[in-house]
């Protein structure tokens, strides 16, 4: 019984749905609007991008990229490591 409760908590914490919308991620307004105007709609779109691609989004700054990277890391995800498609 106790193990089931612990397992449920861990599953809830680390089972990240890639269809989560940007608005539900808690980004700052500047980062949210930059990503939205760049055509990024959800977490799955972010995980398909590298740091270089993200920094190429119009109005994206180093702090924008760092915020996205940190938020994805908190969700147990991350940006792609390279630019290979």
Backbone as CSV, one residue per row, in Angstrom:
resi,resn,N_x,N_y,N_z,CA_x,CA_y,CA_z,C_x,C_y,C_z
1,UNK,0.823,-1.192,0.000,0.000,0.000,0.000,0.873,1.263,0.000
2,UNK,1.847,1.302,0.873,2.730,2.452,0.946,3.544,2.592,-0.337
3,UNK,4.023,1.471,-0.861,4.803,1.504,-2.102,3.967,2.016,-3.265
4,UNK,2.684,1.697,-3.283,1.804,2.190,-4.345,1.671,3.710,-4.283
5,UNK,1.574,4.242,-3.079,1.474,5.698,-2.911,2.764,6.384,-3.354
6,UNK,3.889,5.802,-2.975,5.183,6.378,-3.361,5.356,6.311,-4.873
7,UNK,5.013,5.166,-5.458,5.129,4.999,-6.906,4.216,5.996,-7.635
8,UNK,3.028,6.224,-7.133,2.098,7.174,-7.753,2.666,8.588,-7.712
9,UNK,3.280,8.958,-6.595,3.887,10.286,-6.495,5.037,10.445,-7.469
10,UNK,5.878,9.418,-7.571,7.000,9.479,-8.496,6.518,9.522,-9.943
11,UNK,5.513,8.733,-10.270,4.972,8.732,-11.626,4.410,10.104,-11.965
12,UNK,3.715,10.696,-11.027,3.123,12.016,-11.259,4.214,13.061,-11.454
13,UNK,5.294,12.941,-10.708,6.357,13.938,-10.769,7.188,13.818,-12.048
14,UNK,7.450,12.599,-12.492,8.366,12.407,-13.609,7.702,12.006,-14.924
15,UNK,6.410,11.804,-14.924,5.711,11.456,-16.151,5.260,12.746,-16.826
16,UNK,6.105,13.284,-17.680,5.845,14.570,-18.310,5.176,14.366,-19.659
17,UNK,4.042,15.002,-19.823,3.302,14.944,-21.073,3.876,16.003,-22.012
18,UNK,4.314,15.576,-23.187,4.938,16.502,-24.134,3.936,17.436,-24.790
19,UNK,2.648,17.204,-24.571,1.634,18.082,-25.157,1.238,19.225,-24.224
20,UNK,1.940,19.366,-23.099,1.650,20.458,-22.163,1.881,21.789,-22.876
21,UNK,0.904,22.665,-22.811,1.000,23.955,-23.486,1.962,24.881,-22.746
22,UNK,2.550,25.794,-23.496,3.506,26.737,-22.904,2.882,27.552,-21.781
23,UNK,1.611,27.903,-21.933,0.934,28.725,-20.925,0.876,28.022,-19.570
24,UNK,0.938,26.706,-19.576,0.850,25.938,-18.338,2.213,25.639,-17.719
25,UNK,3.279,26.138,-18.329,4.638,25.821,-17.867,5.205,26.831,-16.879
26,UNK,4.606,27.988,-16.760,5.093,28.976,-15.803,6.255,29.816,-16.290
27,UNK,6.382,29.983,-17.605,7.425,30.853,-18.133,7.101,32.310,-17.836
28,UNK,8.137,33.151,-17.801,7.892,34.587,-17.670,7.156,35.056,-18.915
29,UNK,6.510,36.199,-18.823,5.726,36.723,-19.943,6.600,36.930,-21.173
30,UNK,7.795,37.445,-20.979,8.677,37.701,-22.119,9.051,36.402,-22.833
31,UNK,9.427,35.406,-22.074,9.792,34.122,-22.665,8.592,33.473,-23.336
32,UNK,7.444,33.491,-22.671,6.232,32.903,-23.238,5.893,33.533,-24.589
33,UNK,5.899,34.857,-24.653,5.534,35.544,-25.902,6.583,35.313,-26.995
34,UNK,7.850,35.271,-26.621,8.908,34.994,-27.598,8.718,33.608,-28.208
35,UNK,8.457,32.624,-27.363,8.264,31.260,-27.851,7.000,31.147,-28.700
36,UNK,5.926,31.748,-28.213,4.657,31.674,-28.942,4.767,32.310,-30.318
37,UNK,5.393,33.479,-30.376,5.552,34.154,-31.672,6.534,33.417,-32.570
38,UNK,7.377,32.582,-31.980,8.308,31.765,-32.748,7.680,30.470,-33.252
39,UNK,6.394,30.278,-32.981,5.685,29.108,-33.477,5.802,27.874,-32.602
40,UNK,6.242,28.065,-31.378,6.392,26.944,-30.451,5.131,26.878,-29.601
41,UNK,4.457,25.732,-29.627,3.153,25.627,-28.977,3.160,24.819,-27.685
42,UNK,4.095,23.862,-27.571,4.054,22.992,-26.401,5.453,22.500,-26.026
43,UNK,5.516,21.742,-24.955,6.794,21.237,-24.448,7.473,20.330,-25.472
44,UNK,6.690,19.552,-26.187,7.251,18.663,-27.201,8.013,19.427,-28.271
45,UNK,7.484,20.589,-28.660,8.183,21.420,-29.643,9.537,21.877,-29.101
46,UNK,9.591,22.196,-27.825,10.845,22.654,-27.218,11.886,21.545,-27.164
47,UNK,11.451,20.329,-26.857,12.407,19.233,-26.729,13.004,18.829,-28.075
48,UNK,12.395,19.246,-29.156,12.921,18.952,-30.495,13.963,19.976,-30.939
49,UNK,14.162,21.020,-30.134,15.067,22.102,-30.499,16.384,21.995,-29.730
50,UNK,17.457,22.462,-30.366,18.741,22.585,-29.679,18.848,24.016,-29.132
51,UNK,19.867,24.235,-28.312,20.098,25.582,-27.764,20.295,26.570,-28.913
52,UNK,21.055,26.157,-29.930,21.338,27.031,-31.068,20.056,27.396,-31.818
53,UNK,19.195,26.425,-32.036,17.924,26.697,-32.711,17.047,27.615,-31.868
54,UNK,17.017,27.376,-30.569,16.209,28.208,-29.677,16.721,29.643,-29.656
55,UNK,18.038,29.802,-29.662,18.592,31.157,-29.644,18.356,31.874,-30.968
56,UNK,18.028,31.119,-32.024,17.726,31.715,-33.316,16.296,32.217,-33.446
57,UNK,15.454,31.916,-32.470,14.076,32.424,-32.485,14.118,33.927,-32.265
58,UNK,13.358,34.656,-33.045,13.364,36.115,-32.962,13.088,36.596,-31.538
59,UNK,13.870,37.539,-31.075,13.795,38.154,-29.744,14.231,37.222,-28.612
60,UNK,14.792,36.076,-28.945,15.274,35.162,-27.925,16.649,35.624,-27.443
61,UNK,16.824,35.652,-26.140,18.095,36.063,-25.546,18.708,34.884,-24.798
62,UNK,19.899,35.090,-24.297,20.545,34.052,-23.501,19.694,33.706,-22.279
63,UNK,19.088,34.713,-21.654,18.260,34.444,-20.472,16.991,33.676,-20.843
64,UNK,16.458,33.927,-22.027,15.299,33.168,-22.507,15.679,31.696,-22.652
65,UNK,16.796,31.438,-23.301,17.260,30.067,-23.500,17.555,29.380,-22.169
66,UNK,18.152,30.115,-21.249,18.471,29.543,-19.939,17.197,29.212,-19.173
67,UNK,16.208,30.098,-19.241,14.936,29.841,-18.561,14.262,28.586,-19.124
68,UNK,14.253,28.455,-20.438,13.651,27.279,-21.078,14.410,26.022,-20.671
69,UNK,15.718,26.073,-20.728,16.541,24.931,-20.361,16.302,24.518,-18.908
70,UNK,16.262,25.478,-18.013,16.024,25.199,-16.595,14.641,24.606,-16.364
71,UNK,13.639,25.145,-17.039,12.268,24.669,-16.868,12.134,23.234,-17.383
72,UNK,12.736,22.953,-18.534,12.695,21.593,-19.067,13.421,20.621,-18.139
73,UNK,14.539,21.072,-17.577,15.279,20.225,-16.641,14.433,19.912,-15.413
74,UNK,13.690,20.897,-14.929,12.790,20.671,-13.792,11.722,19.630,-14.117
75,UNK,11.370,19.536,-15.397,10.349,18.587,-15.838,10.954,17.230,-16.191
76,UNK,12.268,17.101,-16.040,12.934,15.857,-16.373,13.225,15.719,-17.864
77,UNK,13.217,16.840,-18.570,13.453,16.863,-20.020,14.630,17.766,-20.321
78,UNK,14.857,18.019,-21.588,15.926,18.930,-21.964,15.879,19.265,-23.438
79,UNK,16.700,20.215,-23.813,16.855,20.559,-25.220,17.701,19.486,-25.887
80,UNK,17.596,19.393,-27.206,18.425,18.452,-27.940,19.887,18.842,-27.805
81,UNK,20.750,17.882,-27.879,22.188,18.131,-27.686,22.878,18.646,-28.938
82,UNK,22.327,18.370,-30.115,22.983,18.804,-31.346,21.953,19.377,-32.312
83,UNK,22.438,19.811,-33.476,21.549,20.392,-34.471,21.134,19.399,-35.551
84,UNK,21.498,18.144,-35.386,21.105,17.130,-36.376,19.609,16.883,-36.292
85,UNK,18.967,16.807,-37.444,17.515,16.595,-37.435,17.189,15.162,-37.555
